[in-house]
Structure formats: structure tokens, C-alpha cells
Amino acid sequence: MFESILNELTSFPPVWIYITLFLFAFVENVFPPSPSDFVVVVGGSLIATGIIDFIPTLILTSLGTVIGFMV
């Protein structure tokens, strides 16, 4: 199951993955009951496989969290 999700995500451009991670971090702070732990695990797996980079992921998820907290 997890491998099929990862295989599906590899077909998307990295920009869309970064935007999705940003939005999930944003929504997690705007609507507290929405957990994004699974998204963090998927993001970490994509970083480990080299599909996306660590630094942009760190910056965008941090920005999403801060902006979502401020809303």
C-alpha cells in the first residue's frame, strides 16, 4: 500500500509535492483536528529516495506551519 502511494507520487513534479506539503502544514494549524503525520512520513520517504530535497521541504513546511498559526 505505502509503496504504491510512493510510486504514484513519483510521477508528479516536485513543485506540486512541495505545494502539497506546504498546504498540509498550513491546514494542520488552521483546522487542528486534521492530522498531517502521514504526510510528514510520505515527505520523509520522498526525501530519502531523492525525489525532493530536504531544505526546500523544511522551509516550505515551516512557512506553512507559521502562516497557518497566524491565521
C-alpha positions in Angstrom: 0.0 0.0 0.0 2.7 2.5 1.0 4.9 1.6 -1.9 2.0 2.1 -4.4 1.4 5.6 -2.9 5.1 6.4 -3.3 5.2 5.1 -6.8 2.2 7.3 -7.7 3.8 10.4 -6.1 7.0 10.0 -8.1 5.0 10.8 -11.3 4.2 14.3 -10.0 6.6 17.2 -10.5 8.5 18.1 -7.3 6.9 21.6 -7.3 3.4 20.1 -6.7 4.8 17.9 -3.9 6.3 21.0 -2.2 3.0 22.9 -2.6 1.0 19.9 -1.2 3.4 19.7 1.8 3.0 23.4 2.4 -0.8 23.2 2.2 -1.0 20.3 4.6 1.2 22.1 7.1 -0.9 25.2 6.8 -4.2 23.3 7.1 -3.0 21.4 10.2 -2.7 24.7 12.1 -5.9 26.3 10.8 -8.1 23.2 11.5 -6.5 21.4 14.5 -8.3 18.1 14.1 -6.6 17.5 10.8 -3.5 15.3 11.4 -0.7 15.5 8.9 1.6 12.9 10.4 1.1 10.6 7.4 2.0 13.4 5.1 5.2 14.0 7.1 6.1 10.3 6.7 5.5 10.4 3.0 7.5 13.6 2.7 10.4 12.0 4.6 10.2 9.0 2.3 10.3 11.2 -0.8 13.4 13.0 0.7 15.1 9.6 1.4 14.5 8.4 -2.1 15.9 11.7 -3.6 12.7 12.8 -5.3 12.5 16.0 -3.3 15.2 17.9 -1.4 15.3 18.4 2.4 16.0 22.2 2.6 13.0 23.3 0.4 10.8 20.8 2.3 11.9 22.2 5.6 11.5 25.8 4.6 8.0 25.3 3.0 6.6 23.2 5.8 7.9 25.6 8.4 6.3 28.5 6.5 3.1 26.7 6.1 3.0 26.0 9.9 3.8 29.6 10.8 1.4 31.2 8.4 -1.3 28.7 9.4 -0.7 29.5 13.1 -1.0 33.2 12.4 -4.4 32.9 10.6 
